[in-house]
Amino acid sequence: MSIPAASQTGLVGALRSLRGVLARTAFPLEIPSAARAGDVLADSLHQLDDYVLPRITNLDAPLVAVVGGSTGSGKSTLVNSMLEENVARASAIRPTTRRPLLIHAPGDAHWFDDARILPGLTRVVRGPEEGEEGTEETESEAPEQATGGPSEGPSPQRPRPEEPAASADGEGIPASGEEPPGPGSAAAPGEGAPGDSPASGEGDPDEGAPADGQDPHVEIELTERSSLPAGLALLDSPDVDSVVEGNRHLAAQLMAAADLWLFVTSASRYADAIPWSMLGEAADRDVVVAIVLNRVPPGVGAQVRPDLARRLDEHGLGYAPLFVISERLDDDDRIPAADVAPISGWLAGLAHDASARASVARQTLLGAMGGLIANGREILAAIDDQRETVRAMRADVAQADGVACGSVVASLADGRVLHSEVLERWSEAAGSGRMRSLEGGVAGLRGRISAWFRRGRESESAVAGVADGIEASLRTILVAEAQGAVRSVDDAWRSREGAAEVRDRALAAVRDPGERARSAEAAIRQWRRSLAGLVGTTGKDKRATARLAAAGEDAVGAALMIVVFSSTAGLSEGRPAAAGSAAGGAERLLEAIFGRDAVRSAARRARESLLESAAAFFAEELAPFRKACEEVAIGTEFRNEVNRAFSRIERLHAREERR
């Protein structure tokens, strides 16, 4: 049973949308779930590019049967025996299969010589007259294949149909007579120029390398043979347990790109762990699998076959056809035709029966989609882990910021700013005996205000000293709290798993001590300028303006600063004697000029302005940490986009499963 055209169109749109979303997914924080999720993400992209999208857009393409299995199981020999000629390279030297070989029937080349499947592998074409050693190899004419990139243009042999317009939800039905859309997905990250392939091996650099010096893990060799029926292609794969890591990765990639597996093992290797791990994945994905027990010595088959069948049943593969082949070879180093006839017949039956081919493709395709859905759960869980870690890192920054701002709030009342030196300078500017003169009637108030301050350079210096002393204290507080905030985030991120790289990047952008001190000074001077503006706007009527002129703007500004720091409410109650006396005198002076209500309002606004300046200073200090969090953050909308993409696939998959 095949997939109806309407369903096919909806699936193509949904799968391409998923592919686009996954291409933009990353796990930047090295937390425990990231490594596994990165592998799952890469596998999902390979599965989409190498099999799912090519198959769903070309349901009538030949079945691809991958011949894979254990080292030394005789895979290449089996391929040669089924073709009745030595096409695949067979040798006792390991690894034998250095470059994967895809054999197709004459007339089927157009299905494979472009980027329809395995878009990350460069095509190398071998003519039908060339033997297993090959003579001169020529690359296919797909222009982008030389670098392993996908070919977006149509195949020169078969034009690729245009994609039909989809409905709003991507599940529209193509217009009458239109073919389903062709493949157009981009290659997965890492599939590119030679040397960039994720399948690159880390073993002996000479082991697995073809004679032409090309990396075998970014190439696939194509050849046609008339002995192979139309509608079927054989893919000779590297060993799943190869000593070369790149070969193992490539074997897994090729097996994930096939419609069915011809899994080959031997009497001596059938119990090995790695092959069974891959067979377990095949069962989970509902891949069509046939098992070949090869190289069975005389008299051993009767013992091994029941045990192998039992193991297959335990792994959910009890349905898989099981072929047993003896270890004898003919004079051409091939398995006798009679021994491989059951396998060749089974494959030929699938190739010649369109309904059987469609059933195999549908089963494996839906199984692969089921695997994608399962992968989606892991990917979403890992995204949530990333988001939670970033949330915790942002909380670390917010906490450090809050502590720093809270310290400035506390400084309004704890005496750190109105210390003894500041109070002494205020006493020099105005003696306490003169303060009592402000308690008389309104008449002559301007003269008493003028007389309250000593005149001359000494008095002006004392007033300036008050403001400078408060400014110096504030600067010390701001710098110390900024350093403490940076240290707090540094300590928190140092102990937080996955934050090391982000922490290093943020610390590299934090201001040096000189920049920090200059920034603090600029923030305080800006606040002092805002106080001058506040004093000017508070004394707008003529009498207040005259009294302000009598006292002097600098003296009034210094008095306002004293009042701001006299208590958390800007008043003088509850202060030590010296501070209380100074604050009381400053408050009486301001009330004499502006009135009680205006003074309270001005003190409140001055306090708010100071806290705003401090908050802006700390925000700038901690900006590198916030920026670093922003760079690795996965937004809610993107997380929802990933979830919607997988949910859509799950819904369409369930619909096809019920069909």
C-alpha positions as CSV (number, residue, x, y, z in Angstrom):
1,M,0.0,0.0,0.0
2,S,1.4,3.4,-1.0
3,I,0.8,6.9,0.3
4,P,-2.0,8.9,-1.4
5,A,-0.9,12.0,-3.3
6,A,-2.8,14.3,-1.0
7,S,-1.2,12.9,2.0
8,Q,2.2,12.9,0.3
9,T,1.9,16.6,-0.4
10,G,1.1,17.4,3.3
11,L,3.9,15.2,4.5
12,V,6.4,16.9,2.2
13,G,5.5,20.3,3.4
14,A,5.6,19.2,7.1
15,L,8.9,17.4,6.7
16,R,10.6,20.3,4.9
17,S,9.3,22.7,7.6
18,L,10.8,20.3,10.2
19,R,14.1,20.2,8.4
20,G,14.3,24.0,8.3
21,V,13.6,24.3,12.0
22,L,16.1,21.6,12.9
23,A,18.8,23.3,10.7
24,R,18.4,26.3,13.0
25,T,18.5,24.3,16.2
26,A,21.6,24.3,18.4
27,F,22.6,23.4,22.0
28,P,25.3,26.0,22.9
29,L,25.6,25.2,26.6
30,E,27.6,22.1,27.4
31,I,25.2,20.7,29.9
32,P,24.7,16.9,30.3
33,S,21.9,16.6,27.8
34,A,23.6,18.7,25.1
35,A,26.0,16.1,23.7
36,R,23.4,13.4,23.3
37,A,20.9,15.9,21.9
38,G,23.5,17.1,19.4
39,D,23.9,13.6,18.1
40,V,20.2,13.1,17.9
41,L,19.8,16.3,16.0
42,A,22.6,15.4,13.5
43,D,21.0,11.9,13.1
44,S,17.6,13.5,12.4
45,L,19.0,15.9,9.8
46,H,20.8,13.0,8.1
47,Q,17.7,10.9,8.2
48,L,15.6,13.7,6.6
49,D,18.2,14.5,3.9
50,D,19.4,11.0,3.2
51,Y,16.2,9.1,3.2
52,V,12.9,10.6,4.4
53,L,12.7,13.6,2.0
54,P,14.1,11.8,-1.0
55,R,11.7,8.9,-0.5
56,I,8.6,10.8,0.2
57,T,9.2,13.0,-2.8
58,N,10.0,10.0,-5.1
59,L,7.8,7.1,-3.9
60,D,8.3,5.3,-7.3
61,A,12.1,5.4,-7.1
62,P,14.0,2.1,-6.9
63,L,14.3,0.4,-3.6
64,V,17.7,0.8,-2.0
65,A,18.9,-2.3,-0.2
66,V,21.9,-1.7,1.9
67,V,24.2,-4.7,2.4
68,G,25.7,-4.1,5.9
69,G,27.0,-6.0,8.8
70,S,30.0,-7.1,10.8
71,T,33.7,-7.1,9.8
72,G,34.7,-10.1,7.9
73,S,31.1,-11.3,7.3
74,G,31.5,-11.4,3.5
75,K,29.3,-8.5,2.5
76,S,31.2,-7.6,-0.7
77,T,31.5,-11.2,-1.6
78,L,27.8,-11.6,-1.2
79,V,27.2,-8.6,-3.5
80,N,29.5,-10.0,-6.2
81,S,27.9,-13.4,-5.9
82,M,24.3,-12.1,-6.4
83,L,25.6,-10.1,-9.4
84,E,27.5,-13.1,-10.7
85,E,30.6,-10.9,-11.3
86,N,33.2,-9.2,-9.2
87,V,32.0,-5.7,-8.8
88,A,32.5,-4.9,-5.2
89,R,36.1,-5.0,-3.8
90,A,36.5,-8.1,-1.6
91,S,39.7,-8.7,0.4
92,A,41.1,-10.2,3.6
93,I,42.6,-6.7,4.4
94,R,40.5,-4.7,6.8
95,P,38.6,-2.5,6.1
96,T,37.7,-3.8,2.7
97,T,35.0,-1.4,1.7
98,R,36.8,1.9,1.6
99,R,34.3,3.8,-0.5
100,P,30.6,2.8,-0.4
101,L,29.4,1.4,-3.7
102,L,25.9,1.7,-5.1
103,I,24.9,-0.6,-7.9
104,H,21.8,0.0,-9.9
105,A,20.1,-1.4,-13.0
106,P,20.6,0.1,-16.4
107,G,18.2,3.0,-16.9
108,D,18.0,3.8,-13.2
109,A,21.0,6.1,-13.0
110,H,18.9,9.3,-13.0
111,W,17.6,8.3,-9.5
112,F,21.0,8.3,-8.0
113,D,23.5,10.6,-9.8
114,D,22.2,13.8,-8.4
115,A,21.6,14.8,-4.8
116,R,18.3,13.0,-4.4
117,I,19.6,10.8,-1.6
118,L,22.8,11.1,0.4
119,P,23.3,14.8,-0.7
120,G,26.5,15.1,1.3
121,L,28.4,12.5,-0.7
122,T,30.1,13.3,-3.9
123,R,29.2,11.0,-6.8
124,V,32.0,9.0,-8.5
125,V,30.8,7.1,-11.5
126,R,32.3,3.7,-12.6
127,G,31.4,2.5,-16.0
128,P,29.8,-1.0,-16.4
129,E,32.9,-2.3,-18.3
130,E,35.1,-1.6,-15.3
131,G,35.9,-4.4,-12.9
132,E,36.2,-4.4,-9.1
133,E,39.5,-2.6,-9.2
134,G,38.1,0.1,-11.5
135,T,40.1,2.0,-14.0
136,E,39.6,5.7,-14.5
137,E,37.0,7.2,-12.1
138,T,35.0,10.2,-13.3
139,E,32.9,12.5,-11.1
140,S,29.2,13.1,-12.0
141,E,28.3,16.3,-13.7
142,A,26.1,17.6,-10.8
143,P,28.0,20.9,-10.5
144,E,27.8,21.2,-6.7
145,Q,28.7,17.6,-5.9
146,A,32.4,18.3,-6.2
147,T,32.1,19.9,-2.7
148,G,29.5,17.6,-1.4
149,G,26.8,20.2,-1.5
150,P,23.2,19.5,-2.6
151,S,22.3,20.0,-6.2
152,E,19.3,22.3,-6.4
153,G,18.9,22.1,-10.1
154,P,17.0,19.4,-12.0
155,S,18.7,16.2,-13.0
156,P,19.8,16.3,-16.6
157,Q,18.2,12.8,-17.1
158,R,14.9,13.5,-15.5
159,P,13.4,17.0,-14.8
160,R,12.4,17.5,-11.3
161,P,8.7,18.7,-11.0
162,E,7.9,21.9,-9.3
163,E,6.5,21.9,-5.8
164,P,2.7,22.5,-5.8
165,A,1.3,25.3,-3.7
166,A,0.2,24.1,-0.3
167,S,-2.7,25.3,1.8
168,A,-2.4,27.5,4.8
169,D,-1.4,24.5,7.0
170,G,0.9,23.0,4.4
171,E,-1.3,20.1,3.7
172,G,-2.9,21.2,0.5
173,I,-3.8,18.8,-2.4
174,P,-1.9,19.4,-5.6
175,A,-3.8,20.4,-8.7
176,S,-5.0,17.7,-11.0
177,G,-2.2,16.3,-13.1
178,E,0.6,17.8,-11.0
179,E,3.4,15.5,-9.7
180,P,4.4,15.6,-6.1
181,P,7.1,18.1,-5.2
182,G,10.7,17.1,-5.8
183,P,13.5,17.1,-3.2
184,G,15.1,20.5,-2.4
185,S,16.3,20.2,1.2
186,A,19.8,21.5,2.0
187,A,22.6,19.3,3.2
188,A,22.8,18.8,6.9
189,P,25.4,20.8,8.8
190,G,28.8,19.1,8.5
191,E,28.1,17.6,5.2
192,G,30.2,19.7,2.9
193,A,33.7,19.8,1.5
194,P,36.1,17.0,2.1
195,G,37.4,17.1,5.6
196,D,34.2,18.6,7.0
197,S,32.2,15.4,7.0
198,P,31.1,14.2,10.4
199,A,31.9,10.7,9.1
200,S,35.6,11.5,8.9
201,G,37.6,8.8,10.5
202,E,40.2,9.2,13.3
203,G,42.1,6.0,12.7
204,D,45.1,5.4,10.5
205,P,45.0,8.2,7.8
206,D,46.0,5.7,5.2
207,E,43.5,3.1,6.2
208,G,40.3,3.4,4.3
209,A,41.7,6.0,1.8
210,P,41.2,5.3,-1.9
211,A,44.1,5.4,-4.3
212,D,43.1,8.8,-5.7
213,G,43.7,10.4,-2.3
214,Q,40.1,11.5,-1.8
215,D,38.4,11.1,1.6
216,P,36.3,8.0,1.1
217,H,33.8,9.3,3.7
218,V,32.5,12.1,1.5
219,E,32.2,10.0,-1.7
220,I,29.9,7.3,-3.1
221,E,30.7,5.2,-6.1
222,L,28.0,4.5,-8.6
223,T,27.9,1.8,-11.2
224,E,25.2,-0.1,-13.2
225,R,24.9,-3.8,-13.9
226,S,22.4,-5.6,-16.1
227,S,22.2,-8.5,-13.7
228,L,20.4,-6.3,-11.3
229,P,16.6,-6.0,-11.9
230,A,15.1,-2.6,-12.5
231,G,13.5,-1.1,-9.4
232,L,16.3,-2.3,-7.1
233,A,19.7,-0.9,-6.1
234,L,22.3,-2.5,-3.9
235,L,24.5,-0.4,-1.5
236,D,27.7,-2.1,-0.3
237,S,28.4,-0.5,3.0
238,P,31.5,-0.3,5.3
239,D,31.6,-2.5,8.4
240,V,29.3,-1.4,11.2
241,D,32.1,-2.4,13.6
242,S,35.0,-1.1,11.5
243,V,38.3,-0.3,13.2
244,V,38.0,3.1,11.4
245,E,35.6,5.4,13.2
246,G,34.7,7.2,10.0
247,N,33.7,3.9,8.4
248,R,31.4,3.2,11.4
249,H,29.7,6.6,11.1
250,L,29.3,6.2,7.4
251,A,27.9,2.7,7.7
252,A,25.2,4.0,10.1
253,Q,24.4,6.9,7.8
254,L,24.0,4.5,4.8
255,M,21.9,2.1,6.6
256,A,19.6,4.9,7.7
257,A,19.3,6.0,4.0
258,A,18.1,2.6,2.8
259,D,14.6,1.1,2.3
260,L,15.6,-2.3,3.5
261,W,18.6,-3.9,5.1
262,L,20.4,-7.1,4.0
263,F,22.2,-7.6,7.3
264,V,25.2,-10.0,7.0
265,T,26.8,-11.7,9.9
266,S,28.8,-14.9,10.2
267,A,28.7,-18.0,12.4
268,S,31.6,-16.7,14.4
269,R,30.4,-13.1,14.8
270,Y,26.6,-13.2,15.0
271,A,26.6,-12.7,18.8
272,D,28.7,-9.5,18.8
273,A,27.2,-6.5,20.6
274,I,27.5,-3.7,17.9
275,P,25.5,-5.5,15.2
276,W,22.8,-6.3,17.6
277,S,22.6,-2.6,18.7
278,M,22.0,-1.6,15.1
279,L,19.5,-4.4,14.6
280,G,17.7,-3.1,17.7
281,E,17.5,0.3,16.1
282,A,16.1,-1.2,13.0
283,A,13.4,-2.9,14.9
284,D,12.5,0.3,16.7
285,R,12.3,2.1,13.3
286,D,10.3,-0.8,11.7
287,V,12.9,-1.1,8.9
288,V,12.4,-4.0,6.6
289,V,15.3,-6.4,7.4
290,A,16.6,-9.7,6.1
291,I,19.4,-11.5,7.9
292,V,22.1,-13.4,6.1
293,L,24.1,-15.9,8.3
294,N,27.2,-16.3,6.1
295,R,30.3,-18.4,6.2
296,V,28.7,-21.3,8.1
297,P,31.0,-24.3,8.4
298,P,29.5,-27.7,7.6
299,G,27.4,-29.1,10.5
300,V,27.3,-25.8,12.3
301,G,24.2,-24.3,10.7
302,A,21.8,-26.6,12.6
303,Q,23.2,-25.3,15.9
304,V,23.6,-21.6,15.1
305,R,20.4,-21.0,13.2
306,P,18.0,-21.7,16.1
307,D,20.1,-19.5,18.4
308,L,20.2,-16.7,15.9
309,A,16.4,-17.0,15.3
310,R,15.8,-16.8,19.1
311,R,17.9,-13.6,19.4
312,L,16.1,-12.0,16.5
313,D,12.8,-12.7,18.1
314,E,14.0,-11.2,21.4
315,H,15.0,-8.0,19.5
316,G,11.6,-7.7,17.8
317,L,12.9,-9.1,14.5
318,G,11.3,-12.5,14.5
319,Y,9.5,-11.7,11.3
320,A,12.8,-11.0,9.4
321,P,13.7,-13.6,6.6
322,L,16.8,-15.6,7.7
323,F,19.1,-16.9,5.0
324,V,21.9,-19.3,5.9
325,I,25.0,-19.7,3.5
326,S,27.9,-22.1,3.8
327,E,31.5,-21.0,3.8
328,R,32.4,-22.6,0.5
329,L,33.4,-20.4,-2.5
330,D,33.7,-21.2,-6.2
331,D,36.8,-20.7,-8.5
332,D,35.9,-17.0,-8.9
333,D,35.9,-16.5,-5.1
334,R,32.1,-16.1,-5.1
335,I,29.4,-17.9,-3.3
336,P,27.8,-20.7,-5.5
337,A,24.7,-19.5,-7.4
338,A,22.5,-22.1,-5.7
339,D,23.4,-20.7,-2.2
340,V,22.6,-17.1,-3.0
341,A,19.5,-17.9,-5.2
342,P,17.0,-17.6,-2.3
343,I,18.3,-14.1,-1.5
344,S,18.4,-13.0,-5.1
345,G,14.9,-14.4,-5.6
346,W,13.6,-12.6,-2.6
347,L,15.0,-9.3,-3.7
348,A,13.9,-9.8,-7.3
349,G,10.4,-10.5,-6.1
350,L,10.3,-7.2,-4.4
351,A,11.8,-5.4,-7.4
352,H,9.2,-6.9,-9.8
353,D,6.2,-6.4,-7.7
354,A,5.2,-2.7,-7.6
355,S,2.8,-3.3,-4.7
356,A,5.5,-5.0,-2.7
357,R,8.0,-2.2,-3.4
358,A,5.5,0.4,-2.3
359,S,4.7,-1.6,0.9
360,V,8.4,-1.8,1.8
361,A,9.0,1.9,1.1
362,R,6.0,2.9,3.1
363,Q,6.9,0.7,6.1
364,T,10.4,2.0,6.3
365,L,9.4,5.6,5.6
366,L,6.7,5.5,8.4
367,G,9.2,3.8,10.7
368,A,11.8,6.6,10.0
369,M,9.1,9.2,10.7
370,G,8.4,7.4,13.9
371,G,12.1,7.6,14.7
372,L,12.0,11.4,14.0
373,I,9.1,11.8,16.4
374,A,11.0,10.0,19.1
375,N,14.1,12.1,18.4
376,G,11.8,15.2,18.7
377,R,11.1,14.4,22.3
378,E,14.8,14.3,23.2
379,I,15.5,17.5,21.2
380,L,12.6,19.3,23.0
381,A,13.8,18.1,26.4
382,A,17.3,19.3,25.6
383,I,16.0,22.7,24.5
384,D,14.1,22.9,27.8
385,D,17.3,22.1,29.7
386,Q,19.1,24.8,27.8
387,R,16.4,27.3,28.5
388,E,16.3,26.4,32.2
389,T,20.1,26.8,32.5
390,V,20.0,30.2,30.8
391,R,17.1,31.2,33.1
392,A,19.2,30.3,36.1
393,M,22.2,32.2,34.7
394,R,20.0,35.3,34.2
395,A,18.8,34.9,37.8
396,D,22.4,34.9,39.0
397,V,22.9,38.3,37.2
398,A,19.6,39.7,38.5
399,Q,20.5,38.7,42.0
400,A,23.9,40.3,41.8
401,D,22.3,43.4,40.4
402,G,19.7,43.5,43.1
403,V,22.3,43.2,45.9
404,A,24.3,46.1,44.4
405,C,21.3,48.3,44.1
406,G,20.2,47.4,47.6
407,S,23.5,48.5,48.9
408,V,23.0,51.9,47.5
409,V,19.5,52.1,49.0
410,A,21.1,51.1,52.4
411,S,23.7,53.8,52.0
412,L,21.0,56.4,52.1
413,A,20.7,55.8,55.9
414,D,23.6,53.7,57.2
415,G,26.2,56.5,57.5
416,R,28.5,55.4,54.8
417,V,27.9,58.7,52.9
418,L,27.3,61.2,55.7
419,H,30.6,60.2,57.5
420,S,32.4,62.5,60.0
421,E,34.5,64.3,57.4
422,V,31.4,65.4,55.4
423,L,29.7,66.5,58.6
424,E,32.7,68.5,59.6
425,R,32.8,70.3,56.3
426,W,29.1,71.1,56.6
427,S,29.7,72.6,60.1
428,E,32.4,74.8,58.7
429,A,29.9,76.1,56.1
430,A,27.2,76.8,58.7
431,G,27.4,76.8,62.5
432,S,24.6,75.4,64.6
433,G,24.1,78.7,66.4
434,R,23.2,80.4,63.1
435,M,20.7,77.7,62.4
436,R,18.5,79.0,65.2
437,S,18.2,82.3,63.4
438,L,16.1,80.6,60.8
439,E,13.4,79.8,63.4
440,G,12.2,83.4,63.6
441,G,9.3,84.9,61.7
442,V,9.0,85.4,58.0
443,A,10.0,89.1,58.1
444,G,13.6,89.6,57.2
445,L,14.0,85.9,56.3
446,R,16.1,86.6,53.3
447,G,18.6,88.5,55.4
448,R,18.8,85.7,57.9
449,I,19.4,83.2,55.2
450,S,22.1,85.3,53.7
451,A,23.7,85.7,57.2
452,W,23.4,82.0,58.0
453,F,26.4,81.1,55.7
454,R,29.8,82.5,56.3
455,R,30.9,84.3,53.3
456,G,34.2,84.2,51.5
457,R,36.5,81.6,50.0
458,E,36.6,79.6,53.2
459,S,32.8,79.1,53.2
460,E,32.7,78.3,49.5
461,S,35.4,75.8,49.9
462,A,33.5,74.2,52.8
463,V,30.3,73.9,50.7
464,A,32.3,72.4,47.8
465,G,33.9,70.0,50.2
466,V,30.5,68.7,51.4
467,A,29.4,67.9,47.8
468,D,32.8,66.5,46.9
469,G,32.9,64.3,50.0
470,I,29.5,62.9,49.3
471,E,30.5,62.3,45.7
472,A,33.7,60.5,46.7
473,S,31.7,58.3,49.1
474,L,29.2,57.4,46.4
475,R,31.9,56.6,43.9
476,T,33.6,54.3,46.4
477,I,30.2,52.5,47.0
478,L,29.4,52.2,43.4
479,V,32.8,50.9,42.4
480,A,32.9,48.4,45.3
481,E,29.4,47.1,44.6
482,A,30.0,46.8,40.9
483,Q,33.1,44.7,41.6
484,G,31.1,42.6,44.1
485,A,28.4,42.1,41.5
486,V,30.8,40.9,38.8
487,R,32.5,38.6,41.4
488,S,29.1,37.3,42.4
489,V,28.1,36.3,38.9
490,D,31.6,34.9,38.2
491,D,31.4,32.7,41.3
492,A,27.8,31.5,40.4
493,W,28.7,30.7,36.8
494,R,31.9,29.1,37.7
495,S,30.0,26.5,39.7
496,R,27.1,26.2,37.2
497,E,27.4,23.3,34.8
498,G,27.6,24.4,31.2
499,A,28.3,28.1,31.9
500,A,32.1,28.0,31.6
501,E,32.4,29.2,27.9
502,V,29.7,31.8,28.4
503,R,31.4,33.0,31.6
504,D,34.8,33.4,29.9
505,R,33.2,35.4,27.0
506,A,31.4,37.7,29.4
507,L,34.4,38.3,31.7
508,A,36.5,39.2,28.6
509,A,34.0,42.1,28.0
510,V,33.7,43.4,31.6
511,R,35.1,46.9,32.2
512,D,38.6,47.2,33.7
513,P,39.0,49.1,37.0
514,G,39.9,52.4,35.4
515,E,36.8,52.3,33.1
516,R,34.6,51.3,36.0
517,A,35.8,54.2,38.2
518,R,35.4,56.7,35.4
519,S,31.9,55.4,34.7
520,A,31.0,55.7,38.4
521,E,32.2,59.2,38.5
522,A,30.3,60.1,35.4
523,A,27.1,58.7,36.9
524,I,27.5,60.7,40.1
525,R,28.2,63.9,38.3
526,Q,25.2,63.4,36.2
527,W,23.2,63.0,39.4
528,R,24.6,66.2,40.8
529,R,23.6,68.0,37.6
530,S,20.1,66.6,38.0
531,L,20.1,68.1,41.6
532,A,20.9,71.5,40.2
533,G,18.0,71.2,37.8
534,L,15.8,70.1,40.6
535,V,16.7,73.0,42.8
536,G,16.0,75.4,39.9
537,T,12.6,74.0,39.2
538,T,11.6,73.8,42.9
539,G,12.3,77.6,43.4
540,K,10.2,78.9,40.6
541,D,8.3,81.7,42.4
542,K,9.9,85.1,43.0
543,R,10.3,84.8,46.8
544,A,11.9,81.4,46.6
545,T,14.2,82.6,43.8
546,A,15.3,85.5,46.0
547,R,15.9,83.3,49.0
548,L,17.8,80.8,46.8
549,A,20.0,83.6,45.5
550,A,20.7,84.7,49.1
551,A,21.8,81.2,50.2
552,G,23.6,80.3,46.9
553,E,22.8,77.4,44.6
554,D,25.8,75.4,45.7
555,A,25.0,75.7,49.3
556,V,21.3,74.7,48.7
557,G,22.5,71.8,46.5
558,A,24.7,70.6,49.3
559,A,21.9,70.9,51.8
560,L,19.6,68.8,49.6
561,M,22.3,66.1,49.4
562,I,22.5,66.1,53.2
563,V,18.8,65.7,53.5
564,V,18.7,62.9,50.9
565,F,21.2,60.8,52.9
566,S,19.8,61.7,56.4
567,S,17.4,58.7,56.3
568,T,15.7,56.3,54.0
569,A,12.7,58.7,53.9
570,G,14.9,61.7,53.4
571,L,14.3,63.1,56.9
572,S,16.5,63.5,60.0
573,E,14.7,61.4,62.7
574,G,16.7,58.6,64.3
575,R,20.1,59.8,63.2
576,P,23.2,60.1,65.5
577,A,23.6,63.5,67.1
578,A,26.0,65.0,64.6
579,A,24.3,63.7,61.6
580,G,20.9,64.6,63.0
581,S,22.0,68.1,63.8
582,A,23.4,68.6,60.3
583,A,20.4,67.1,58.6
584,G,18.1,69.2,60.7
585,G,19.9,72.4,59.9
586,A,19.9,71.5,56.2
587,E,16.3,70.7,56.2
588,R,15.3,73.9,58.0
589,L,17.4,75.9,55.5
590,L,15.6,74.2,52.5
591,E,12.2,74.7,54.2
592,A,12.9,78.3,54.8
593,I,13.6,78.7,51.1
594,F,11.0,76.4,49.5
595,G,8.5,75.3,52.1
596,R,8.1,72.0,53.9
597,D,6.1,70.1,51.2
598,A,8.4,71.2,48.4
599,V,11.4,70.0,50.4
600,R,9.9,66.6,51.0
601,S,9.1,66.3,47.3
602,A,12.5,67.5,46.1
603,A,14.3,65.1,48.5
604,R,12.1,62.2,47.3
605,R,12.8,63.0,43.6
606,A,16.6,63.4,44.3
607,R,16.7,60.0,46.0
608,E,14.8,58.4,43.1
609,S,17.2,60.0,40.6
610,L,20.2,58.7,42.5
611,L,18.8,55.1,42.6
612,E,18.1,55.4,38.8
613,S,21.6,56.5,38.1
614,A,23.0,53.7,40.3
615,A,20.8,51.1,38.6
616,A,21.9,52.3,35.1
617,F,25.6,52.1,36.3
618,F,25.2,48.5,37.5
619,A,23.2,47.5,34.4
620,E,26.1,48.7,32.3
621,E,28.5,46.9,34.5
622,L,26.6,43.6,34.2
623,A,25.7,44.1,30.5
624,P,28.4,41.6,29.2
625,F,26.8,38.8,31.3
626,R,23.3,39.6,30.1
627,K,24.5,39.8,26.5
628,A,26.3,36.5,26.9
629,C,23.0,34.9,28.1
630,E,21.2,36.5,25.2
631,E,23.6,34.9,22.7
632,V,22.9,31.4,23.9
633,A,19.3,31.8,24.8
634,I,16.6,29.7,23.0
635,G,13.5,31.9,22.8
636,T,10.0,30.7,23.7
637,E,8.7,31.2,20.2
638,F,11.5,29.1,18.7
639,R,10.9,26.4,21.2
640,N,7.2,26.5,20.3
641,E,8.1,26.4,16.6
642,V,10.1,23.2,17.1
643,N,7.3,21.7,19.1
644,R,4.7,22.6,16.4
645,A,6.9,21.1,13.7
646,F,7.3,17.8,15.5
647,S,3.6,17.8,16.5
648,R,2.5,18.2,12.9
649,I,4.7,15.3,11.8
650,E,3.3,13.2,14.7
651,R,-0.3,14.0,13.6
652,L,0.3,13.2,10.0
653,H,2.2,10.0,10.9
654,A,-0.6,8.8,13.1
655,R,-3.1,9.4,10.2
656,E,-0.9,7.3,7.8
657,E,-0.5,4.6,10.4
658,R,-4.3,4.3,10.6
659,R,-4.8,4.2,6.8
